[in-house]
Structure formats: C-alpha cells, structure tokens
Amino acid sequence: MKRFLVVIALALLALCGCQRGSDRNAGRPRIAFVLKTLNNPFFIDMQRGAEEAARKLGVDLIVQAAEREIDVDKQMQIVENLIQSKVDAICITPSGSREIVPAVVKANQAHIPVVIVDTRVDAAALKQAGGVVATFIGSDNFEGGKLAGEFIVKALNGKGNVAILEGIPGHETGDSRLRGFHSVVDGQTGLKIVASQPANWERDQGFNVFQNILQSHPDLQAVFACSDLMALGAVEAIRTAKRRGDIIVVGFDAFSEAQDAVKAGTMHATVAQSPSIMGALAVENALSALRRERLQENIQVNIKLVTKENAS
C-alpha cells in the first residue's frame, strides 16, 4: 500500500511539474529585447511599446540592457547569454554598429532571428562576417538631422555661430543625424559651426561639454544636440551661465521632459521619432520572423519636428 501511494505521489508531482512548465511557456514564444540602456526615457518608451505588443500577441518578453549606452561589451555579453538560454528571437538596439556583428552571427548560428532597432548594423561588416538580420526598424536619422538644421537656419535667418553636441563617435545613429544637419547648415555662408564635440548621449556630459564650449565661444547663438539628454544638459549649462533666451537649443528624441522644455521655452525644438511604435514593431516582426513570414528589409517610423507651436 505504501509503495502504491509513493508511486501515485510521484506521478502527481511529475504532472504538476509539467503543468508549471506549460503554464510558464504555454507554447508562447520567448522574445528578448536588448536595449542600449534603461536610463534614457527614449528607451523606456520603447520598452513600454514592446511590452504592450507582447501582451496583445501572447509573447513572453525578456527586456535587458546595459547600465550605460556606451557599454558595448556588456551588451554583447547580454546577447550571448540570451543565445545560451535559447530564446526564440532577439531584438537589439545596438550600442555599436560594428561591434554587435559577432553577436548577430552567433544568433544566426543558433537559428535565432535577429531584429535590429533604432541603430543600423554596419552593412559591410555584417556581410563580411556572413551574418544576416531579419529586418531593421527605425526612423530616418538623416532626415531628422535635416529638420534640425532647417529650424536653426530659419531661426537665425541664416547667420550666426552654431555648436553641435555629438553622440558616440562612429555610432551610426549619431553620424546620420550629423550628416543630415551638415547637409543643410554647410550650405549657409552666414552660418559657422564653431564647435562640434561628442557628449556620448549623456546629460551630465552634455552639461560639461557645452559649458566648456560656452566659455570658449561666448558669442554662440545656437546648439544642435544629437539627443535630448545632451540638449537638456546644454540647457542647464545655459542656465548656469545666465544665458537663457540667448541661445537656440534643438534636440532629438522628443521624450516627455524635452517636450516640456520646448513648451517652457528653454528648448526650442526637438525631433520626434516614436520609440514606443519602434518597440511594438520590433516584437511584431520578431514574431513574424519566427513564423517564417516574409518581412520588409527596412521599416521606417515617421519623424516630425516638435516646436512650441505643436508640442501640446
């Protein structure tokens, strides 16, 4: 009798274990989303969009990120760990366009589809390594840079001294924004770019770098920051220097604090690119890739210039 009860107990335990495993996955795909950081409101918005899409689609979503955007090695480690854990698909916002290539190749070898978001992978490096991505989802950063340039040209009537706060040198996203900005501003004989320095996408570096620029160029009239965090750092440097109202500040990303600054007049414009939509599209397309559905090679998310007139 005791032996019979033990057998029954073991059978029930096994059944419960199977049910827990079924409840945990329930046939649901496990999709990982590796962001550059979660210390930036832009990527927090992207996470929200991805999580909402995952709930609607019945996806188990894993979101991970490095502490800082510039920590390429940490992001590589996160991706490799997710490959080892055998997730079904991976969405990545690369911290380094070339550096992420080996991780993409490893995912390919493990038959895990990769969706790239916001920052493109270096096409030449990817081709040379024999890697492939399922699709790219992002905004046209070049066009966004042009919008910022056109705003500053108009605001200054084509005359004045301008500074630029760059992102991470060699980073595809920032480089595209810079090229777009230069494509407009460089043709204006009355405008002069007196300083162009990296602040690595960070607010405190935006403050420090722009504070130094202001000291070197007291006649500065405008600044284009390749991200809103750096733009808000510049705003603080302007306030510290008691130059508020003297300098036009244009950022990029249009997260809520930047839009509030535009409404308040401490920033003058920012380029919006809908990170929550990017996050949702990433999950949707990762799921489509798992189903072996045909995907677009590039999926563009609309951008627009946010000013005081339309910030509300």
C-alpha positions as CSV (number, residue, x, y, z in Angstrom):
1,M,0.0,0.0,0.0
2,K,2.8,2.4,0.9
3,R,4.6,1.6,-2.4
4,F,1.3,2.3,-4.3
5,L,0.9,5.7,-2.5
6,V,4.5,6.6,-3.3
7,V,4.0,5.9,-7.0
8,I,0.8,8.0,-7.0
9,A,2.6,10.9,-5.3
10,L,5.5,10.8,-7.7
11,A,3.1,10.7,-10.7
12,L,1.2,13.7,-9.3
13,L,4.5,15.6,-8.7
14,A,5.6,15.0,-12.3
15,L,2.2,16.1,-13.6
16,C,2.4,19.3,-11.5
17,G,5.9,19.9,-12.8
18,C,4.7,19.5,-16.4
19,Q,1.8,21.8,-15.8
20,R,4.1,24.5,-14.3
21,G,6.3,24.3,-17.3
22,S,3.3,24.5,-19.6
23,D,1.9,27.5,-17.7
24,R,5.3,29.2,-17.8
25,N,5.6,29.0,-21.6
26,A,2.2,27.6,-22.7
27,G,3.6,27.3,-26.2
28,R,4.3,31.1,-26.1
29,P,7.4,32.3,-28.0
30,R,10.2,33.8,-25.8
31,I,11.4,37.0,-27.4
32,A,14.3,39.0,-25.9
33,F,14.7,42.8,-26.4
34,V,18.2,44.1,-25.7
35,L,18.2,47.9,-25.3
36,K,21.2,50.2,-25.1
37,T,20.2,51.3,-21.6
38,L,17.1,51.8,-19.4
39,N,18.5,55.1,-18.1
40,N,17.2,57.0,-21.1
41,P,13.5,57.9,-21.4
42,F,13.7,57.2,-25.1
43,F,14.4,53.5,-24.5
44,I,11.9,53.3,-21.6
45,D,9.2,54.4,-24.1
46,M,10.5,51.8,-26.5
47,Q,10.2,49.1,-23.7
48,R,6.6,50.2,-23.0
49,G,5.7,49.8,-26.6
50,A,7.3,46.4,-26.8
51,E,5.6,45.2,-23.6
52,E,2.2,46.3,-24.8
53,A,2.6,44.5,-28.1
54,A,3.9,41.4,-26.3
55,R,0.7,41.3,-24.1
56,K,-1.5,41.6,-27.2
57,L,0.4,38.9,-29.1
58,G,0.8,36.4,-26.3
59,V,4.6,36.7,-26.2
60,D,6.9,36.1,-23.3
61,L,9.1,39.2,-23.5
62,I,12.5,39.5,-21.8
63,V,13.9,43.0,-21.6
64,Q,17.6,43.6,-20.7
65,A,20.0,46.5,-21.0
66,A,23.5,47.7,-20.0
67,E,23.8,50.4,-17.4
68,R,25.2,52.9,-20.0
69,E,24.7,53.3,-23.7
70,I,28.4,53.2,-24.3
71,D,28.9,49.9,-22.7
72,V,29.3,47.8,-25.8
73,D,30.9,44.8,-24.1
74,K,28.1,44.5,-21.6
75,Q,25.5,44.5,-24.4
76,M,27.5,41.8,-26.2
77,Q,27.5,39.7,-23.0
78,I,23.8,40.1,-22.6
79,V,23.1,38.9,-26.1
80,E,25.4,35.9,-25.8
81,N,23.7,34.9,-22.5
82,L,20.3,35.1,-24.2
83,I,21.5,32.9,-27.0
84,Q,22.7,30.4,-24.5
85,S,19.3,30.5,-22.8
86,K,17.8,29.6,-26.2
87,V,15.3,32.4,-26.6
88,D,13.3,32.2,-29.8
89,A,14.1,35.6,-31.2
90,I,16.2,38.6,-30.3
91,C,15.5,42.3,-30.9
92,I,18.6,44.6,-30.4
93,T,19.2,48.3,-30.3
94,P,23.0,48.1,-31.0
95,S,25.4,50.1,-28.8
96,G,28.0,49.6,-31.6
97,S,27.1,49.2,-35.2
98,R,30.2,47.1,-36.0
99,E,30.8,45.7,-32.5
100,I,27.4,43.9,-32.5
101,V,28.2,41.9,-35.6
102,P,29.8,38.8,-33.9
103,A,26.7,38.5,-31.6
104,V,24.4,38.6,-34.6
105,V,26.4,35.9,-36.3
106,K,26.2,33.7,-33.1
107,A,22.5,34.2,-33.1
108,N,22.3,33.2,-36.8
109,Q,24.3,30.0,-36.0
110,A,21.8,29.2,-33.2
111,H,18.9,29.7,-35.7
112,I,17.6,32.7,-33.7
113,P,16.1,35.5,-35.8
114,V,17.5,39.0,-35.1
115,V,15.6,42.2,-35.4
116,I,17.6,45.4,-35.3
117,V,16.0,48.5,-33.9
118,D,16.9,52.3,-34.0
119,T,20.6,51.9,-34.9
120,R,21.7,50.0,-38.0
121,V,24.3,47.3,-38.0
122,D,27.3,48.1,-40.2
123,A,26.3,46.6,-43.5
124,A,29.9,45.9,-44.8
125,A,31.0,44.3,-41.5
126,L,27.8,42.1,-41.4
127,K,28.3,41.0,-45.0
128,Q,31.9,40.2,-44.4
129,A,31.1,38.1,-41.3
130,G,28.3,36.3,-43.2
131,G,25.6,37.5,-40.8
132,V,22.0,38.4,-41.6
133,V,19.2,40.3,-39.8
134,A,15.5,39.7,-40.2
135,T,14.7,43.4,-40.6
136,F,15.7,46.9,-39.4
137,I,13.1,49.2,-37.7
138,G,13.9,52.8,-37.2
139,S,13.5,56.4,-38.2
140,D,15.4,58.3,-40.8
141,N,18.0,59.9,-38.7
142,F,19.5,61.8,-41.7
143,E,16.1,63.4,-42.4
144,G,15.8,64.2,-38.7
145,G,19.2,66.0,-38.8
146,K,18.0,68.0,-41.8
147,L,14.8,69.1,-39.9
148,A,17.0,70.3,-37.0
149,G,19.3,72.2,-39.4
150,E,16.4,73.8,-41.3
151,F,14.9,75.0,-38.0
152,I,18.2,76.6,-36.9
153,V,18.8,78.2,-40.3
154,K,15.4,79.8,-40.2
155,A,15.6,80.8,-36.5
156,L,18.9,82.6,-37.2
157,N,18.0,84.0,-40.6
158,G,21.0,82.1,-42.0
159,K,23.5,84.0,-39.9
160,G,25.3,83.1,-36.6
161,N,27.6,80.8,-34.7
162,V,26.4,77.2,-34.1
163,A,27.7,74.4,-31.9
164,I,27.0,70.6,-32.1
165,L,26.8,68.1,-29.3
166,E,27.6,64.7,-31.0
167,G,26.7,61.3,-29.7
168,I,29.3,58.4,-29.6
169,P,31.9,58.9,-32.4
170,G,31.4,56.3,-35.1
171,H,27.9,55.5,-33.9
172,E,25.6,55.1,-36.9
173,T,22.6,56.9,-35.4
174,G,24.6,60.0,-34.4
175,D,26.6,60.0,-37.6
176,S,23.4,60.0,-39.7
177,R,22.0,62.9,-37.7
178,L,25.2,64.9,-38.1
179,R,25.3,64.3,-41.9
180,G,21.7,65.4,-42.2
181,F,22.4,68.6,-40.1
182,H,25.6,69.4,-42.1
183,S,23.7,68.9,-45.4
184,V,21.6,71.9,-44.6
185,V,23.9,74.1,-42.5
186,D,27.1,73.8,-44.5
187,G,25.5,75.5,-47.5
188,Q,24.7,78.6,-45.4
189,T,27.6,81.1,-45.9
190,G,26.4,83.2,-43.0
191,L,26.4,80.3,-40.5
192,K,29.6,79.0,-38.9
193,I,29.9,75.8,-36.8
194,V,32.4,76.9,-34.2
195,A,32.5,73.7,-32.1
196,S,31.4,70.0,-32.6
197,Q,32.2,67.7,-29.8
198,P,30.9,64.3,-28.5
199,A,29.0,64.1,-25.2
200,N,28.2,60.3,-25.6
201,W,24.4,60.7,-25.4
202,E,24.6,61.6,-21.7
203,R,23.1,64.5,-19.8
204,D,26.0,65.2,-17.5
205,Q,28.4,65.1,-20.4
206,G,26.2,67.4,-22.4
207,F,26.3,69.9,-19.5
208,N,30.1,69.7,-19.1
209,V,31.0,69.8,-22.7
210,F,28.6,72.6,-23.5
211,Q,29.8,74.6,-20.5
212,N,33.3,74.5,-21.9
213,I,32.0,75.4,-25.4
214,L,30.2,78.5,-24.0
215,Q,33.4,79.6,-22.2
216,S,35.4,79.3,-25.5
217,H,32.7,80.8,-27.7
218,P,30.7,83.4,-25.7
219,D,29.2,84.7,-29.0
220,L,27.4,81.3,-29.6
221,Q,23.8,81.6,-30.8
222,A,22.6,78.1,-31.3
223,V,23.3,74.4,-30.5
224,F,22.1,71.2,-32.1
225,A,22.3,68.2,-29.7
226,C,22.0,64.8,-31.3
227,S,19.9,63.6,-28.4
228,D,17.5,65.3,-25.9
229,L,19.6,64.2,-22.9
230,M,22.6,66.1,-24.2
231,A,20.3,69.0,-25.1
232,L,18.9,69.1,-21.6
233,G,22.5,69.1,-20.3
234,A,23.1,72.1,-22.6
235,V,20.0,73.9,-21.2
236,E,21.4,73.5,-17.7
237,A,24.8,74.9,-18.8
238,I,23.0,77.9,-20.4
239,R,21.0,78.5,-17.1
240,T,24.3,78.3,-15.1
241,A,25.9,80.8,-17.4
242,K,22.8,83.0,-17.2
243,R,22.4,82.9,-20.9
244,R,18.8,81.8,-21.0
245,G,16.9,83.2,-24.0
246,D,20.2,84.0,-25.8
247,I,20.8,80.5,-27.4
248,I,18.6,78.4,-29.5
249,V,18.6,74.7,-28.4
250,V,17.5,71.9,-30.7
251,G,17.5,68.3,-29.5
252,F,16.5,64.9,-30.9
253,D,14.1,62.2,-29.5
254,A,11.2,64.3,-28.1
255,F,10.7,62.4,-24.9
256,S,8.3,64.0,-22.4
257,E,10.8,66.1,-20.4
258,A,12.2,67.6,-23.6
259,Q,8.7,68.4,-24.9
260,D,8.1,70.1,-21.6
261,A,11.3,72.1,-22.1
262,V,10.1,73.1,-25.5
263,K,6.7,74.3,-24.1
264,A,8.6,76.3,-21.4
265,G,10.9,77.8,-24.0
266,T,14.2,76.5,-22.5
267,M,14.5,74.3,-25.6
268,H,13.3,75.5,-29.0
269,A,12.7,72.3,-30.9
270,T,13.3,68.5,-30.9
271,V,12.8,65.8,-33.5
272,A,10.2,63.1,-32.6
273,Q,10.6,59.6,-33.8
274,S,8.1,57.5,-31.8
275,P,10.1,54.9,-29.8
276,S,7.0,53.2,-28.5
277,I,6.0,52.4,-32.0
278,M,9.5,51.0,-32.7
279,G,9.2,48.8,-29.7
280,A,5.9,47.4,-30.8
281,L,7.0,46.8,-34.4
282,A,10.1,45.0,-33.1
283,V,8.1,42.4,-31.2
284,E,5.5,42.1,-34.1
285,N,8.2,41.5,-36.6
286,A,10.2,39.1,-34.4
287,L,7.1,37.0,-34.1
288,S,6.6,37.2,-37.9
289,A,10.2,36.0,-38.4
290,L,9.5,33.0,-36.1
291,R,6.5,32.2,-38.3
292,R,8.8,32.4,-41.3
293,E,6.7,35.2,-42.8
294,R,8.2,37.5,-45.3
295,L,9.5,40.8,-43.8
296,Q,10.4,44.1,-45.2
297,E,14.1,44.7,-45.2
298,N,13.7,48.2,-43.7
299,I,10.7,49.5,-41.8
300,Q,10.7,53.3,-41.4
301,V,9.0,55.1,-38.5
302,N,7.8,58.6,-39.2
303,I,9.6,61.6,-37.7
304,K,8.4,65.2,-37.1
305,L,9.8,68.4,-35.7
306,V,8.3,69.4,-32.3
307,T,8.2,73.1,-31.6
308,K,6.3,75.3,-29.1
309,E,3.5,75.7,-31.6
310,N,2.8,71.9,-31.8
311,A,4.2,70.5,-28.6
312,S,0.8,70.2,-27.0
